[in-house]
Amino acid sequence: MFRSNKLSVLEWILLLIILTIPILNVVFAVWMFIRGNASETVKNFFIAYLVLYLFAWIGILGGVFDNMQGLFS
């Protein structure tokens, strides 16, 4: 699955459903990124997904640290 360069609508829907499941989404994204015979389109999608996921975590942690700094200053 996800090996051809042209994905069907059903494959895209399945991919989006997998990405809505917590923890599995990150594991699956890393696995598809590392996997050698995955579609180039899917690899590019997961690179973008992991970058945005990283930015989201940096934003979440930045907000936490800003709040903690405000409490103790």
HTML snippet that shows the backbone in 3Dmol.js (N, CA, C, O; Angstrom):
<script src="https://3Dmol.org/build/3Dmol-min.js"></script>
<div id="view" style="width:600px;height:400px;position:relative"></div>
<script>
const pdb = `
ATOM      1  N   MET A   1       0.843  -1.179   0.000  1.00  0.00           N
ATOM      2  CA  MET A   1       0.000   0.000   0.000  1.00  0.00           C
ATOM      3  C   MET A   1       0.886   1.239   0.000  1.00  0.00           C
ATOM      4  O   MET A   1       1.969   1.222   0.585  1.00  0.00           O
ATOM      5  N   PHE A   2       0.452   2.285  -0.631  1.00  0.00           N
ATOM      6  CA  PHE A   2       1.146   3.565  -0.758  1.00  0.00           C
ATOM      7  C   PHE A   2       2.461   3.421  -1.526  1.00  0.00           C
ATOM      8  O   PHE A   2       3.417   4.145  -1.245  1.00  0.00           O
ATOM      9  N   ARG A   3       2.524   2.498  -2.493  1.00  0.00           N
ATOM     10  CA  ARG A   3       3.742   2.306  -3.270  1.00  0.00           C
ATOM     11  C   ARG A   3       3.674   2.970  -4.639  1.00  0.00           C
ATOM     12  O   ARG A   3       4.703   3.373  -5.181  1.00  0.00           O
ATOM     13  N   SER A   4       2.479   3.088  -5.202  1.00  0.00           N
ATOM     14  CA  SER A   4       2.375   3.690  -6.535  1.00  0.00           C
ATOM     15  C   SER A   4       2.451   5.207  -6.418  1.00  0.00           C
ATOM     16  O   SER A   4       2.099   5.780  -5.387  1.00  0.00           O
ATOM     17  N   ASN A   5       2.914   5.850  -7.489  1.00  0.00           N
ATOM     18  CA  ASN A   5       3.027   7.305  -7.468  1.00  0.00           C
ATOM     19  C   ASN A   5       1.677   7.996  -7.534  1.00  0.00           C
ATOM     20  O   ASN A   5       1.552   9.156  -7.139  1.00  0.00           O
ATOM     21  N   LYS A   6       0.668   7.296  -8.028  1.00  0.00           N
ATOM     22  CA  LYS A   6      -0.682   7.846  -8.092  1.00  0.00           C
ATOM     23  C   LYS A   6      -1.543   7.121  -7.069  1.00  0.00           C
ATOM     24  O   LYS A   6      -1.803   5.925  -7.201  1.00  0.00           O
ATOM     25  N   LEU A   7      -1.982   7.845  -6.059  1.00  0.00           N
ATOM     26  CA  LEU A   7      -2.809   7.237  -5.023  1.00  0.00           C
ATOM     27  C   LEU A   7      -4.279   7.438  -5.345  1.00  0.00           C
ATOM     28  O   LEU A   7      -4.683   8.470  -5.881  1.00  0.00           O
ATOM     29  N   SER A   8      -5.059   6.441  -5.009  1.00  0.00           N
ATOM     30  CA  SER A   8      -6.502   6.556  -5.215  1.00  0.00           C
ATOM     31  C   SER A   8      -7.124   7.372  -4.087  1.00  0.00           C
ATOM     32  O   SER A   8      -6.480   7.643  -3.074  1.00  0.00           O
ATOM     33  N   VAL A   9      -8.349   7.748  -4.268  1.00  0.00           N
ATOM     34  CA  VAL A   9      -9.075   8.503  -3.239  1.00  0.00           C
ATOM     35  C   VAL A   9      -9.214   7.665  -1.975  1.00  0.00           C
ATOM     36  O   VAL A   9      -9.087   8.188  -0.868  1.00  0.00           O
ATOM     37  N   LEU A  10      -9.472   6.375  -2.127  1.00  0.00           N
ATOM     38  CA  LEU A  10      -9.594   5.487  -0.972  1.00  0.00           C
ATOM     39  C   LEU A  10      -8.288   5.409  -0.183  1.00  0.00           C
ATOM     40  O   LEU A  10      -8.312   5.373   1.047  1.00  0.00           O
ATOM     41  N   GLU A  11      -7.156   5.382  -0.873  1.00  0.00           N
ATOM     42  CA  GLU A  11      -5.863   5.357  -0.172  1.00  0.00           C
ATOM     43  C   GLU A  11      -5.615   6.653   0.586  1.00  0.00           C
ATOM     44  O   GLU A  11      -5.095   6.624   1.702  1.00  0.00           O
ATOM     45  N   TRP A  12      -5.980   7.794  -0.004  1.00  0.00           N
ATOM     46  CA  TRP A  12      -5.823   9.068   0.693  1.00  0.00           C
ATOM     47  C   TRP A  12      -6.730   9.127   1.931  1.00  0.00           C
ATOM     48  O   TRP A  12      -6.321   9.615   2.984  1.00  0.00           O
ATOM     49  N   ILE A  13      -7.956   8.628   1.793  1.00  0.00           N
ATOM     50  CA  ILE A  13      -8.872   8.612   2.941  1.00  0.00           C
ATOM     51  C   ILE A  13      -8.328   7.719   4.038  1.00  0.00           C
ATOM     52  O   ILE A  13      -8.369   8.094   5.210  1.00  0.00           O
ATOM     53  N   LEU A  14      -7.821   6.552   3.689  1.00  0.00           N
ATOM     54  CA  LEU A  14      -7.225   5.645   4.670  1.00  0.00           C
ATOM     55  C   LEU A  14      -6.022   6.289   5.347  1.00  0.00           C
ATOM     56  O   LEU A  14      -5.845   6.162   6.559  1.00  0.00           O
ATOM     57  N   LEU A  15      -5.206   6.969   4.577  1.00  0.00           N
ATOM     58  CA  LEU A  15      -4.050   7.659   5.131  1.00  0.00           C
ATOM     59  C   LEU A  15      -4.468   8.733   6.135  1.00  0.00           C
ATOM     60  O   LEU A  15      -3.866   8.850   7.203  1.00  0.00           O
ATOM     61  N   LEU A  16      -5.481   9.508   5.804  1.00  0.00           N
ATOM     62  CA  LEU A  16      -5.954  10.551   6.711  1.00  0.00           C
ATOM     63  C   LEU A  16      -6.596   9.970   7.969  1.00  0.00           C
ATOM     64  O   LEU A  16      -6.481  10.557   9.045  1.00  0.00           O
ATOM     65  N   ILE A  17      -7.264   8.833   7.848  1.00  0.00           N
ATOM     66  CA  ILE A  17      -7.839   8.176   9.023  1.00  0.00           C
ATOM     67  C   ILE A  17      -6.729   7.684   9.946  1.00  0.00           C
ATOM     68  O   ILE A  17      -6.825   7.830  11.164  1.00  0.00           O
ATOM     69  N   ILE A  18      -5.680   7.105   9.374  1.00  0.00           N
ATOM     70  CA  ILE A  18      -4.540   6.649  10.185  1.00  0.00           C
ATOM     71  C   ILE A  18      -3.913   7.826  10.920  1.00  0.00           C
ATOM     72  O   ILE A  18      -3.493   7.686  12.069  1.00  0.00           O
ATOM     73  N   LEU A  19      -3.846   8.977  10.274  1.00  0.00           N
ATOM     74  CA  LEU A  19      -3.213  10.141  10.895  1.00  0.00           C
ATOM     75  C   LEU A  19      -4.058  10.778  11.992  1.00  0.00           C
ATOM     76  O   LEU A  19      -3.563  11.639  12.721  1.00  0.00           O
ATOM     77  N   THR A  20      -5.311  10.380  12.127  1.00  0.00           N
ATOM     78  CA  THR A  20      -6.133  10.924  13.205  1.00  0.00           C
ATOM     79  C   THR A  20      -5.994  10.127  14.498  1.00  0.00           C
ATOM     80  O   THR A  20      -6.486  10.564  15.539  1.00  0.00           O
ATOM     81  N   ILE A  21      -5.340   8.976  14.457  1.00  0.00           N
ATOM     82  CA  ILE A  21      -5.190   8.132  15.641  1.00  0.00           C
ATOM     83  C   ILE A  21      -3.930   8.562  16.395  1.00  0.00           C
ATOM     84  O   ILE A  21      -2.832   8.489  15.842  1.00  0.00           O
ATOM     85  N   PRO A  22      -4.069   9.008  17.646  1.00  0.00           N
ATOM     86  CA  PRO A  22      -2.905   9.475  18.400  1.00  0.00           C
ATOM     87  C   PRO A  22      -1.844   8.388  18.539  1.00  0.00           C
ATOM     88  O   PRO A  22      -2.160   7.200  18.594  1.00  0.00           O
ATOM     89  N   ILE A  23      -0.620   8.797  18.593  1.00  0.00           N
ATOM     90  CA  ILE A  23       0.600   7.997  18.719  1.00  0.00           C
ATOM     91  C   ILE A  23       0.845   7.160  17.458  1.00  0.00           C
ATOM     92  O   ILE A  23       1.965   7.133  16.948  1.00  0.00           O
ATOM     93  N   LEU A  24      -0.174   6.488  16.958  1.00  0.00           N
ATOM     94  CA  LEU A  24      -0.013   5.718  15.732  1.00  0.00           C
ATOM     95  C   LEU A  24       0.362   6.637  14.578  1.00  0.00           C
ATOM     96  O   LEU A  24       1.123   6.240  13.695  1.00  0.00           O
ATOM     97  N   ASN A  25      -0.161   7.857  14.573  1.00  0.00           N
ATOM     98  CA  ASN A  25       0.119   8.773  13.469  1.00  0.00           C
ATOM     99  C   ASN A  25       1.613   9.106  13.372  1.00  0.00           C
ATOM    100  O   ASN A  25       2.156   9.147  12.268  1.00  0.00           O
ATOM    101  N   VAL A  26       2.271   9.337  14.479  1.00  0.00           N
ATOM    102  CA  VAL A  26       3.693   9.669  14.451  1.00  0.00           C
ATOM    103  C   VAL A  26       4.518   8.441  14.078  1.00  0.00           C
ATOM    104  O   VAL A  26       5.441   8.533  13.269  1.00  0.00           O
ATOM    105  N   VAL A  27       4.186   7.293  14.667  1.00  0.00           N
ATOM    106  CA  VAL A  27       4.901   6.057  14.352  1.00  0.00           C
ATOM    107  C   VAL A  27       4.753   5.734  12.867  1.00  0.00           C
ATOM    108  O   VAL A  27       5.731   5.385  12.205  1.00  0.00           O
ATOM    109  N   PHE A  28       3.550   5.850  12.351  1.00  0.00           N
ATOM    110  CA  PHE A  28       3.298   5.560  10.940  1.00  0.00           C
ATOM    111  C   PHE A  28       4.019   6.546  10.042  1.00  0.00           C
ATOM    112  O   PHE A  28       4.559   6.154   9.007  1.00  0.00           O
ATOM    113  N   ALA A  29       4.038   7.822  10.416  1.00  0.00           N
ATOM    114  CA  ALA A  29       4.713   8.838   9.611  1.00  0.00           C
ATOM    115  C   ALA A  29       6.210   8.561   9.539  1.00  0.00           C
ATOM    116  O   ALA A  29       6.800   8.648   8.462  1.00  0.00           O
ATOM    117  N   VAL A  30       6.828   8.232  10.659  1.00  0.00           N
ATOM    118  CA  VAL A  30       8.257   7.924  10.669  1.00  0.00           C
ATOM    119  C   VAL A  30       8.533   6.659   9.863  1.00  0.00           C
ATOM    120  O   VAL A  30       9.507   6.599   9.113  1.00  0.00           O
ATOM    121  N   TRP A  31       7.683   5.654  10.015  1.00  0.00           N
ATOM    122  CA  TRP A  31       7.862   4.399   9.286  1.00  0.00           C
ATOM    123  C   TRP A  31       7.759   4.614   7.775  1.00  0.00           C
ATOM    124  O   TRP A  31       8.557   4.063   7.017  1.00  0.00           O
ATOM    125  N   MET A  32       6.798   5.396   7.342  1.00  0.00           N
ATOM    126  CA  MET A  32       6.647   5.660   5.914  1.00  0.00           C
ATOM    127  C   MET A  32       7.799   6.513   5.387  1.00  0.00           C
ATOM    128  O   MET A  32       8.197   6.370   4.232  1.00  0.00           O
ATOM    129  N   PHE A  33       8.328   7.387   6.216  1.00  0.00           N
ATOM    130  CA  PHE A  33       9.452   8.227   5.810  1.00  0.00           C
ATOM    131  C   PHE A  33      10.720   7.392   5.638  1.00  0.00           C
ATOM    132  O   PHE A  33      11.484   7.612   4.698  1.00  0.00           O
ATOM    133  N   ILE A  34      10.944   6.446   6.529  1.00  0.00           N
ATOM    134  CA  ILE A  34      12.144   5.610   6.503  1.00  0.00           C
ATOM    135  C   ILE A  34      12.037   4.525   5.433  1.00  0.00           C
ATOM    136  O   ILE A  34      13.043   4.136   4.841  1.00  0.00           O
ATOM    137  N   ARG A  35      10.842   4.046   5.191  1.00  0.00           N
ATOM    138  CA  ARG A  35      10.609   2.942   4.266  1.00  0.00           C
ATOM    139  C   ARG A  35      11.138   3.266   2.864  1.00  0.00           C
ATOM    140  O   ARG A  35      10.894   4.355   2.344  1.00  0.00           O
ATOM    141  N   GLY A  36      11.850   2.338   2.264  1.00  0.00           N
ATOM    142  CA  GLY A  36      12.516   2.585   1.001  1.00  0.00           C
ATOM    143  C   GLY A  36      11.612   2.565  -0.208  1.00  0.00           C
ATOM    144  O   GLY A  36      11.848   3.319  -1.152  1.00  0.00           O
ATOM    145  N   ASN A  37      10.575   1.726  -0.222  1.00  0.00           N
ATOM    146  CA  ASN A  37       9.785   1.567  -1.439  1.00  0.00           C
ATOM    147  C   ASN A  37       8.439   2.284  -1.391  1.00  0.00           C
ATOM    148  O   ASN A  37       7.519   1.917  -2.122  1.00  0.00           O
ATOM    149  N   ALA A  38       8.316   3.279  -0.557  1.00  0.00           N
ATOM    150  CA  ALA A  38       7.074   4.044  -0.493  1.00  0.00           C
ATOM    151  C   ALA A  38       7.040   5.051  -1.644  1.00  0.00           C
ATOM    152  O   ALA A  38       8.076   5.418  -2.198  1.00  0.00           O
ATOM    153  N   SER A  39       5.863   5.475  -1.980  1.00  0.00           N
ATOM    154  CA  SER A  39       5.665   6.439  -3.053  1.00  0.00           C
ATOM    155  C   SER A  39       6.356   7.764  -2.718  1.00  0.00           C
ATOM    156  O   SER A  39       6.390   8.179  -1.560  1.00  0.00           O
ATOM    157  N   GLU A  40       6.900   8.415  -3.733  1.00  0.00           N
ATOM    158  CA  GLU A  40       7.556   9.708  -3.534  1.00  0.00           C
ATOM    159  C   GLU A  40       6.556  10.757  -3.046  1.00  0.00           C
ATOM    160  O   GLU A  40       6.905  11.621  -2.242  1.00  0.00           O
ATOM    161  N   THR A  41       5.337  10.683  -3.523  1.00  0.00           N
ATOM    162  CA  THR A  41       4.298  11.610  -3.084  1.00  0.00           C
ATOM    163  C   THR A  41       4.001  11.435  -1.601  1.00  0.00           C
ATOM    164  O   THR A  41       3.862  12.414  -0.868  1.00  0.00           O
ATOM    165  N   VAL A  42       3.905  10.187  -1.166  1.00  0.00           N
ATOM    166  CA  VAL A  42       3.620   9.911   0.242  1.00  0.00           C
ATOM    167  C   VAL A  42       4.806  10.321   1.112  1.00  0.00           C
ATOM    168  O   VAL A  42       4.609  10.857   2.203  1.00  0.00           O
ATOM    169  N   LYS A  43       6.019  10.081   0.654  1.00  0.00           N
ATOM    170  CA  LYS A  43       7.200  10.501   1.424  1.00  0.00           C
ATOM    171  C   LYS A  43       7.224  12.018   1.593  1.00  0.00           C
ATOM    172  O   LYS A  43       7.487  12.514   2.688  1.00  0.00           O
ATOM    173  N   ASN A  44       6.954  12.751   0.524  1.00  0.00           N
ATOM    174  CA  ASN A  44       6.924  14.212   0.618  1.00  0.00           C
ATOM    175  C   ASN A  44       5.823  14.685   1.555  1.00  0.00           C
ATOM    176  O   ASN A  44       6.013  15.636   2.314  1.00  0.00           O
ATOM    177  N   PHE A  45       4.669  14.021   1.502  1.00  0.00           N
ATOM    178  CA  PHE A  45       3.570  14.357   2.406  1.00  0.00           C
ATOM    179  C   PHE A  45       3.994  14.165   3.858  1.00  0.00           C
ATOM    180  O   PHE A  45       3.702  15.008   4.706  1.00  0.00           O
ATOM    181  N   PHE A  46       4.686  13.056   4.150  1.00  0.00           N
ATOM    182  CA  PHE A  46       5.087  12.792   5.520  1.00  0.00           C
ATOM    183  C   PHE A  46       6.234  13.678   5.981  1.00  0.00           C
ATOM    184  O   PHE A  46       6.334  13.968   7.174  1.00  0.00           O
ATOM    185  N   ILE A  47       7.089  14.110   5.088  1.00  0.00           N
ATOM    186  CA  ILE A  47       8.106  15.089   5.472  1.00  0.00           C
ATOM    187  C   ILE A  47       7.420  16.378   5.917  1.00  0.00           C
ATOM    188  O   ILE A  47       7.768  16.945   6.953  1.00  0.00           O
ATOM    189  N   ALA A  48       6.453  16.836   5.138  1.00  0.00           N
ATOM    190  CA  ALA A  48       5.704  18.041   5.511  1.00  0.00           C
ATOM    191  C   ALA A  48       4.938  17.827   6.810  1.00  0.00           C
ATOM    192  O   ALA A  48       4.878  18.725   7.650  1.00  0.00           O
ATOM    193  N   TYR A  49       4.353  16.649   6.979  1.00  0.00           N
ATOM    194  CA  TYR A  49       3.589  16.335   8.188  1.00  0.00           C
ATOM    195  C   TYR A  49       4.489  16.368   9.419  1.00  0.00           C
ATOM    196  O   TYR A  49       4.119  16.948  10.439  1.00  0.00           O
ATOM    197  N   LEU A  50       5.668  15.750   9.334  1.00  0.00           N
ATOM    198  CA  LEU A  50       6.582  15.726  10.475  1.00  0.00           C
ATOM    199  C   LEU A  50       7.120  17.118  10.803  1.00  0.00           C
ATOM    200  O   LEU A  50       7.289  17.457  11.974  1.00  0.00           O
ATOM    201  N   VAL A  51       7.389  17.925   9.778  1.00  0.00           N
ATOM    202  CA  VAL A  51       7.853  19.296  10.016  1.00  0.00           C
ATOM    203  C   VAL A  51       6.771  20.103  10.733  1.00  0.00           C
ATOM    204  O   VAL A  51       7.061  20.796  11.708  1.00  0.00           O
ATOM    205  N   LEU A  52       5.532  20.019  10.259  1.00  0.00           N
ATOM    206  CA  LEU A  52       4.442  20.751  10.914  1.00  0.00           C
ATOM    207  C   LEU A  52       4.176  20.229  12.321  1.00  0.00           C
ATOM    208  O   LEU A  52       3.853  21.003  13.222  1.00  0.00           O
ATOM    209  N   TYR A  53       4.311  18.918  12.512  1.00  0.00           N
ATOM    210  CA  TYR A  53       4.140  18.325  13.846  1.00  0.00           C
ATOM    211  C   TYR A  53       5.216  18.851  14.797  1.00  0.00           C
ATOM    212  O   TYR A  53       4.930  19.156  15.956  1.00  0.00           O
ATOM    213  N   LEU A  54       6.448  18.957  14.307  1.00  0.00           N
ATOM    214  CA  LEU A  54       7.542  19.498  15.115  1.00  0.00           C
ATOM    215  C   LEU A  54       7.281  20.962  15.461  1.00  0.00           C
ATOM    216  O   LEU A  54       7.476  21.375  16.604  1.00  0.00           O
ATOM    217  N   PHE A  55       6.840  21.745  14.478  1.00  0.00           N
ATOM    218  CA  PHE A  55       6.522  23.155  14.748  1.00  0.00           C
ATOM    219  C   PHE A  55       5.398  23.289  15.773  1.00  0.00           C
ATOM    220  O   PHE A  55       5.427  24.194  16.608  1.00  0.00           O
ATOM    221  N   ALA A  56       4.422  22.407  15.716  1.00  0.00           N
ATOM    222  CA  ALA A  56       3.324  22.449  16.683  1.00  0.00           C
ATOM    223  C   ALA A  56       3.846  22.179  18.091  1.00  0.00           C
ATOM    224  O   ALA A  56       3.458  22.861  19.039  1.00  0.00           O
ATOM    225  N   TRP A  57       4.722  21.188  18.227  1.00  0.00           N
ATOM    226  CA  TRP A  57       5.272  20.890  19.552  1.00  0.00           C
ATOM    227  C   TRP A  57       6.148  22.020  20.064  1.00  0.00           C
ATOM    228  O   TRP A  57       6.122  22.325  21.257  1.00  0.00           O
ATOM    229  N   ILE A  58       6.915  22.640  19.197  1.00  0.00           N
ATOM    230  CA  ILE A  58       7.737  23.784  19.611  1.00  0.00           C
ATOM    231  C   ILE A  58       6.830  24.919  20.069  1.00  0.00           C
ATOM    232  O   ILE A  58       7.128  25.586  21.060  1.00  0.00           O
ATOM    233  N   GLY A  59       5.742  25.143  19.369  1.00  0.00           N
ATOM    234  CA  GLY A  59       4.791  26.186  19.763  1.00  0.00           C
ATOM    235  C   GLY A  59       4.122  25.883  21.088  1.00  0.00           C
ATOM    236  O   GLY A  59       3.927  26.776  21.912  1.00  0.00           O
ATOM    237  N   ILE A  60       3.768  24.612  21.293  1.00  0.00           N
ATOM    238  CA  ILE A  60       3.138  24.220  22.563  1.00  0.00           C
ATOM    239  C   ILE A  60       4.111  24.400  23.714  1.00  0.00           C
ATOM    240  O   ILE A  60       3.763  24.963  24.752  1.00  0.00           O
ATOM    241  N   LEU A  61       5.344  23.912  23.523  1.00  0.00           N
ATOM    242  CA  LEU A  61       6.334  24.021  24.598  1.00  0.00           C
ATOM    243  C   LEU A  61       6.738  25.461  24.836  1.00  0.00           C
ATOM    244  O   LEU A  61       6.990  25.853  25.975  1.00  0.00           O
ATOM    245  N   GLY A  62       6.805  26.255  23.781  1.00  0.00           N
ATOM    246  CA  GLY A  62       7.128  27.675  23.942  1.00  0.00           C
ATOM    247  C   GLY A  62       6.079  28.385  24.781  1.00  0.00           C
ATOM    248  O   GLY A  62       6.414  29.226  25.616  1.00  0.00           O
ATOM    249  N   GLY A  63       4.815  28.053  24.566  1.00  0.00           N
ATOM    250  CA  GLY A  63       3.749  28.661  25.363  1.00  0.00           C
ATOM    251  C   GLY A  63       3.809  28.237  26.818  1.00  0.00           C
ATOM    252  O   GLY A  63       3.542  29.045  27.708  1.00  0.00           O
ATOM    253  N   VAL A  64       4.152  26.991  27.074  1.00  0.00           N
ATOM    254  CA  VAL A  64       4.275  26.499  28.451  1.00  0.00           C
ATOM    255  C   VAL A  64       5.401  27.223  29.170  1.00  0.00           C
ATOM    256  O   VAL A  64       5.239  27.662  30.309  1.00  0.00           O
ATOM    257  N   PHE A  65       6.552  27.348  28.498  1.00  0.00           N
ATOM    258  CA  PHE A  65       7.687  28.001  29.136  1.00  0.00           C
ATOM    259  C   PHE A  65       7.435  29.488  29.347  1.00  0.00           C
ATOM    260  O   PHE A  65       7.891  30.051  30.342  1.00  0.00           O
ATOM    261  N   ASP A  66       6.728  30.126  28.441  1.00  0.00           N
ATOM    262  CA  ASP A  66       6.377  31.533  28.634  1.00  0.00           C
ATOM    263  C   ASP A  66       5.466  31.707  29.843  1.00  0.00           C
ATOM    264  O   ASP A  66       5.634  32.649  30.617  1.00  0.00           O
ATOM    265  N   ASN A  67       4.508  30.807  30.007  1.00  0.00           N
ATOM    266  CA  ASN A  67       3.615  30.879  31.167  1.00  0.00           C
ATOM    267  C   ASN A  67       4.364  30.630  32.464  1.00  0.00           C
ATOM    268  O   ASN A  67       4.106  31.293  33.468  1.00  0.00           O
ATOM    269  N   MET A  68       5.286  29.683  32.452  1.00  0.00           N
ATOM    270  CA  MET A  68       6.060  29.394  33.668  1.00  0.00           C
ATOM    271  C   MET A  68       6.973  30.569  34.020  1.00  0.00           C
ATOM    272  O   MET A  68       7.164  30.877  35.197  1.00  0.00           O
ATOM    273  N   GLN A  69       7.524  31.212  33.025  1.00  0.00           N
ATOM    274  CA  GLN A  69       8.384  32.368  33.264  1.00  0.00           C
ATOM    275  C   GLN A  69       7.572  33.516  33.860  1.00  0.00           C
ATOM    276  O   GLN A  69       8.060  34.246  34.722  1.00  0.00           O
ATOM    277  N   GLY A  70       6.356  33.669  33.406  1.00  0.00           N
ATOM    278  CA  GLY A  70       5.493  34.707  33.956  1.00  0.00           C
ATOM    279  C   GLY A  70       5.109  34.438  35.416  1.00  0.00           C
ATOM    280  O   GLY A  70       4.902  35.376  36.185  1.00  0.00           O
ATOM    281  N   LEU A  71       5.016  33.173  35.794  1.00  0.00           N
ATOM    282  CA  LEU A  71       4.668  32.824  37.174  1.00  0.00           C
ATOM    283  C   LEU A  71       5.779  33.124  38.155  1.00  0.00           C
ATOM    284  O   LEU A  71       5.523  33.521  39.291  1.00  0.00           O
ATOM    285  N   PHE A  72       7.012  32.935  37.719  1.00  0.00           N
ATOM    286  CA  PHE A  72       8.139  33.021  38.653  1.00  0.00           C
ATOM    287  C   PHE A  72       8.959  34.294  38.514  1.00  0.00           C
ATOM    288  O   PHE A  72      10.030  34.391  39.113  1.00  0.00           O
ATOM    289  N   SER A  73       8.495  35.272  37.745  1.00  0.00           N
ATOM    290  CA  SER A  73       9.285  36.491  37.638  1.00  0.00           C
ATOM    291  C   SER A  73       8.655  37.625  38.393  1.00  0.00           C
ATOM    292  O   SER A  73       9.193  38.732  38.407  1.00  0.00           O
TER     293      SER A  73
END
`;
const viewer = $3Dmol.createViewer("view");
viewer.addModel(pdb, "pdb");
viewer.setStyle({}, {cartoon: {color: "spectrum"}});
viewer.zoomTo();
viewer.render();
</script>
